Amino acid sequence: MHDLLLKRSPKLDRDSLIGYARELGLDMKKFIESIDRKKHREEIDRDVKLALSLDLYNTPTFFINGRKIVGDVPYEYLKKAVEEELKDSGKKN
């Protein structure tokens, strides 16, 4: 579901979500009941609050040792960031 949600974003209304669940072969009765009863509302609200506190508005966003990297960046860019952070963390010890 995660990949499908990202691919189809921003279509996240109830009907779209139900369509995605059907496409994935999920248990429709259980899925619709979960949406209608807002079964995971507390977890969603917690995640939204966290995202707002971290100023997250884009997917993907990576944090490497506190360093924020936004967007679909190449592997080499991420690798370089990790290596730089590892090198810098060694200097602090």
Phi, psi and omega in degrees: 000320182308308182297320180294319178298317179294319181294321186263358180303141014262019180284085184239021177288168185305310182298320178295316179300318178296319177298319179296317180299317179297316179301325181274355179076028179285164176291104188294320180300312180295318182295311181296319178299319180297318179294310185294328179271358181053048185304325185250022183303317182299315180294319180296313179300319178298315181293322177297316179299316178297314180301316179296320181293334179264004180059044180263118178228359183232150175235130357276159169228131180246147170240121178242103182056040179088351180275121184271127177235119186253133172104174181276082184269155179296154179307316183300325178295315178296318180300316179297318179297317179297313180298319178296318180292322177296318180296315181294324181291331177291329180287334184281344183276000000 
